[in-house]
Amino acid sequence: MRRYLFLLTFGLMGAGILISLGVWQVQRLAWKQDLLGRIEAQIDATPTSLTEAVNPQFQRYAPVEATGTFGPDHIRMLASRKTTGAVHRIIRPFEADGFGPVLIDTGWLPDEVPVPGAPDAQVTLVGNLDAPNEADSFTPAPDLDNNLWFARDVPAMADVLGTQPVLIVLRQTPENDLGVTPWPVDTAGIPNDHLQYAITWFSLAAIWVFMTAYFVLRTNRSPR
């Protein structure tokens, strides 16, 4: 009888822990879906000025509109697109009227395609602020001799191009063709694996219950 009670108690406790972890992941799923919904609504909102979006606090994903002129320099960053393969993001300095120099992620070019020159005329851009955290200890250092980067390290890029550490990701092509395809901000890069985690925990709980029942029945049928 003691062995029977021990197996039953141990099994119920284990199943309870696994089920509680599954419920927690379901709660996290609801939280993440709400967060993604709010981010998507913010991305598609009416653009504001850079000053409003940055002061008093930097608002990531905030839509902004800026008028100014591009500088002559650029940075190429190696990236990959599922439908295209290897591409280069083109980051340019931009002198925004009333705000100062910032970085513009203008979009992408296929690998080995020459980078076109920036327009000389004043342009009005619509995009979203971003603060990507792509560089880590495994990211290769930029090849400055060949102007090739491997992550959007905003402070380092701003230092090289002489701008403020503010990045605008272009949302739509301006009237002046920049010769690239915009790669606008979206929520595709924000992980949302909570449903898979919940299924995993609930599956483990079901297996735990099955194994507990098996051992209890086996113990109950064992000869005394």
Backbone torsions as a table, in degrees:
resi	resn	phi	psi	omega
1	MET	NA	-41.1	179.3
2	ARG	-63.0	-41.3	179.4
3	ARG	-65.3	-39.7	178.8
4	TYR	-61.2	-46.4	-179.7
5	LEU	-66.8	-37.4	179.2
6	PHE	-63.1	-46.5	-180.0
7	LEU	-63.3	-41.5	-179.3
8	LEU	-65.6	-45.1	-180.0
9	THR	-64.5	-45.6	-179.9
10	PHE	-61.9	-41.5	-179.3
11	GLY	-66.2	-43.8	-179.6
12	LEU	-66.8	-39.0	178.1
13	MET	-64.0	-45.6	179.6
14	GLY	-62.9	-44.1	178.8
15	ALA	-63.4	-39.0	179.2
16	GLY	-62.6	-40.4	179.1
17	ILE	-65.6	-44.9	-179.1
18	LEU	-65.6	-40.2	178.5
19	ILE	-65.4	-40.1	179.7
20	SER	-64.2	-35.3	176.5
21	LEU	-67.3	-38.0	176.5
22	GLY	-64.9	-42.1	177.9
23	VAL	-62.8	-39.9	178.9
24	TRP	-61.6	-39.9	179.0
25	GLN	-68.6	-34.1	175.5
26	VAL	-63.6	-41.0	177.2
27	GLN	-64.2	-41.4	177.6
28	ARG	-64.2	-35.7	177.6
29	LEU	-61.3	-45.5	179.1
30	ALA	-62.8	-40.7	178.3
31	TRP	-63.5	-43.8	-177.7
32	LYS	-67.8	-39.5	178.8
33	GLN	-63.9	-39.0	177.2
34	ASP	-65.5	-42.0	178.8
35	LEU	-61.9	-46.5	-179.9
36	LEU	-63.1	-38.0	177.7
37	GLY	-62.7	-41.4	179.3
38	ARG	-68.2	-37.9	178.3
39	ILE	-65.5	-43.7	179.5
40	GLU	-62.9	-39.5	177.8
41	ALA	-65.1	-37.2	179.2
42	GLN	-69.1	-40.5	-179.6
43	ILE	-59.3	-40.9	-175.0
44	ASP	-91.4	6.1	-177.5
45	ALA	-71.1	172.4	178.9
46	THR	-67.4	129.7	-178.1
47	PRO	-63.0	146.3	175.1
48	THR	-118.1	-179.8	177.8
49	SER	-76.2	159.9	177.4
50	LEU	-59.6	-41.5	-178.2
51	THR	-60.2	-42.9	179.3
52	GLU	-66.3	-36.2	-176.2
53	ALA	-78.7	-20.0	-176.2
54	VAL	-104.5	-35.1	-177.6
55	ASN	-109.2	139.1	2.5
56	PRO	-81.9	-6.6	-178.7
57	GLN	-139.5	137.8	178.8
58	PHE	-62.6	126.8	-179.4
59	GLN	-109.8	101.8	179.9
60	ARG	-64.3	140.4	-179.0
61	TYR	75.2	-1.1	-179.5
62	ALA	-61.8	132.2	176.6
63	PRO	-76.0	134.7	-177.3
64	VAL	-134.9	156.5	173.7
65	GLU	-126.1	130.2	-177.2
66	ALA	-137.8	138.3	176.3
67	THR	-112.7	136.7	-179.6
68	GLY	174.2	-155.9	-177.6
69	THR	-132.9	146.0	177.2
70	PHE	-79.9	147.1	170.3
71	GLY	-82.7	169.0	-175.4
72	PRO	-77.8	-17.6	-174.1
73	ASP	-87.5	170.4	175.4
74	HIS	-159.7	165.1	174.3
75	ILE	-124.6	136.5	173.2
76	ARG	-102.8	128.8	178.4
77	MET	-120.7	124.5	-179.5
78	LEU	-69.3	130.5	179.2
79	ALA	-145.5	-177.9	-179.5
80	SER	-142.7	138.8	174.2
81	ARG	-119.3	140.3	-174.0
82	LYS	-58.0	-41.7	-174.6
83	THR	-88.9	-7.3	-173.7
84	THR	-120.5	-37.6	-174.5
85	GLY	100.3	-143.8	-178.2
86	ALA	-68.9	130.6	177.7
87	VAL	-139.2	174.2	175.5
88	HIS	-122.8	125.8	166.5
89	ARG	-75.5	139.8	179.3
90	ILE	-112.5	114.1	-179.6
91	ILE	-104.9	127.7	-177.8
92	ARG	-126.1	152.3	171.0
93	PRO	-78.8	146.1	-176.9
94	PHE	-142.1	125.2	178.5
95	GLU	-89.3	99.9	-177.3
96	ALA	-83.9	127.7	-179.9
97	ASP	-59.4	130.1	176.9
98	GLY	78.0	2.1	-179.3
99	PHE	-132.6	-41.4	-179.0
100	GLY	114.6	-173.9	-174.8
101	PRO	-74.0	134.4	177.3
102	VAL	-135.7	173.3	175.6
103	LEU	-95.9	140.9	175.3
104	ILE	-121.7	120.3	170.1
105	ASP	-84.1	98.8	-171.4
106	THR	-77.5	-23.1	-178.2
107	GLY	139.3	-155.6	-174.1
108	TRP	-128.2	156.4	173.9
109	LEU	-127.0	147.1	172.6
110	PRO	-58.8	151.6	179.7
111	ASP	-57.1	139.2	176.5
112	GLU	74.2	3.1	174.4
113	VAL	-83.3	129.1	-178.9
114	PRO	-60.1	145.6	179.2
115	VAL	-81.3	122.3	179.9
116	PRO	-71.2	158.7	177.8
117	GLY	-70.7	155.1	178.9
118	ALA	-78.0	149.1	177.9
119	PRO	-66.8	146.5	178.9
120	ASP	-83.6	-25.6	-175.4
121	ALA	-74.9	159.4	175.4
122	GLN	-70.0	138.6	-178.3
123	VAL	-131.0	157.6	173.4
124	THR	-112.4	124.5	-175.6
125	LEU	-112.2	147.1	173.0
126	VAL	-123.7	126.2	-179.1
127	GLY	-159.6	-165.4	-179.7
128	ASN	-129.6	138.7	173.9
129	LEU	-65.5	144.5	176.0
130	ASP	-147.0	154.3	176.4
131	ALA	-135.6	67.5	-175.7
132	PRO	-63.3	139.7	178.3
133	ASN	-111.0	71.5	-172.4
134	GLU	-98.0	-24.6	-176.7
135	ALA	-86.1	133.8	174.4
136	ASP	-140.9	-168.7	-175.6
137	SER	-67.8	-17.0	-179.9
138	PHE	-94.4	-7.4	-178.5
139	THR	-76.5	126.6	177.9
140	PRO	-61.4	149.0	175.6
141	ALA	-66.6	147.3	180.0
142	PRO	-61.6	142.4	175.8
143	ASP	-88.1	88.4	-174.5
144	LEU	-67.4	-28.9	179.9
145	ASP	-64.3	-35.4	-179.7
146	ASN	-106.6	8.6	178.4
147	ASN	53.2	51.9	-179.7
148	LEU	-128.3	122.3	179.3
149	TRP	-113.2	161.5	-175.9
150	PHE	-122.8	3.2	176.6
151	ALA	-163.1	154.8	177.3
152	ARG	-85.7	88.3	175.9
153	ASP	-94.2	93.8	-170.2
154	VAL	-59.0	-49.7	-179.9
155	PRO	-59.4	-42.3	-179.1
156	ALA	-67.9	-41.4	178.4
157	MET	-64.6	-40.8	178.6
158	ALA	-62.5	-38.4	179.4
159	ASP	-64.7	-41.0	-178.7
160	VAL	-69.3	-40.2	-176.1
161	LEU	-92.9	-1.6	176.1
162	GLY	70.3	43.0	179.7
163	THR	-123.2	176.0	169.9
164	GLN	-74.7	153.3	-179.3
165	PRO	-77.8	60.3	179.5
166	VAL	-126.5	126.0	-177.7
167	LEU	-115.5	128.1	172.4
168	ILE	-110.3	125.6	176.0
169	VAL	-95.7	119.0	-175.6
170	LEU	-60.4	132.4	179.5
171	ARG	-94.7	-39.6	-177.3
172	GLN	-140.1	154.1	-177.9
173	THR	-72.5	129.7	177.3
174	PRO	-73.1	175.8	-180.0
175	GLU	-60.6	-36.4	177.6
176	ASN	-82.6	116.0	-177.3
177	ASP	-64.8	127.3	179.8
178	LEU	-94.2	-4.2	177.5
179	GLY	76.5	14.4	179.1
180	VAL	-131.1	167.5	176.0
181	THR	-102.2	121.6	-179.7
182	PRO	-57.6	145.8	176.7
183	TRP	-125.7	76.8	-170.4
184	PRO	-67.5	162.3	177.3
185	VAL	-67.3	137.3	171.5
186	ASP	-148.9	-177.3	-176.8
187	THR	-96.5	7.1	-176.4
188	ALA	-62.2	-29.9	-177.9
189	GLY	-86.1	-1.5	179.0
190	ILE	-91.1	115.7	-175.4
191	PRO	-65.8	141.4	176.1
192	ASN	-143.1	77.4	-175.7
193	ASP	-104.3	15.5	-173.1
194	HIS	-66.8	-31.1	178.2
195	LEU	-65.1	-43.8	178.6
196	GLN	-63.3	-40.0	178.7
197	TYR	-64.0	-42.0	-179.7
198	ALA	-62.5	-44.4	178.8
199	ILE	-60.9	-39.9	179.2
200	THR	-62.1	-47.9	-178.8
201	TRP	-65.0	-42.2	179.4
202	PHE	-66.6	-35.5	177.1
203	SER	-65.5	-42.7	177.4
204	LEU	-63.7	-37.3	177.7
205	ALA	-63.4	-41.9	179.1
206	ALA	-64.1	-42.2	178.1
207	ILE	-63.6	-41.2	179.6
208	TRP	-60.8	-44.0	179.2
209	VAL	-64.0	-43.1	179.6
210	PHE	-61.4	-46.0	-178.8
211	MET	-66.6	-37.3	177.5
212	THR	-62.5	-45.4	179.1
213	ALA	-61.7	-39.6	179.9
214	TYR	-61.8	-47.8	-177.9
215	PHE	-69.3	-35.0	178.1
216	VAL	-65.0	-45.6	179.5
217	LEU	-65.7	-37.9	178.8
218	ARG	-65.4	-40.9	178.8
219	THR	-65.9	-39.5	-177.6
220	ASN	-66.2	-30.5	-177.5
221	ARG	-90.5	-9.5	-177.7
222	SER	-66.2	143.4	177.6
223	PRO	-65.0	141.8	-179.8
224	ARG	-74.0	NA	NA
